[in-house]
Amino acid sequence: MSKRSPARRTRRIFNSEFNAKVALAAPREDKTLAQLCQRYELHPNQISDLKRQLVSRASKFFDNGQAVVSVNLAPLHPKIRQQALELDFLNSVLSKAELLSAGK
């Protein structure tokens, strides 16, 4: 008779809705951590981690989408210089053309 290895539990993957529900239930204080563990079938560390993530990321919710985005303008500088040179050239050509047409 061969020994059987104990059945292994497969790793459960939780979606973000479930994680949010658990994280929001944790700070309510209407249930103890043990009751939440039993209800959601999670380890206390998992619930504590979800609660900690919620608290640490809560400020991002109130940013109103006004995240500071740094823009690298360095690639635009050569193009701006080129356009400035072209405008100067065109202005000088037009001013010379007006002088020539005004003299006739």
Buried (B, 14 or more C-beta within 10 A) or exposed (E): EEEEEEEEEEEEEBEEEBBBBBBEBBEEEEEEEEEBBEEBEBEEEBBBBBBEEBEEEEEEEEEEEEEEEEEEEEEEEEEEEEEEEEEEEEEEEEEEEEEEEEEE
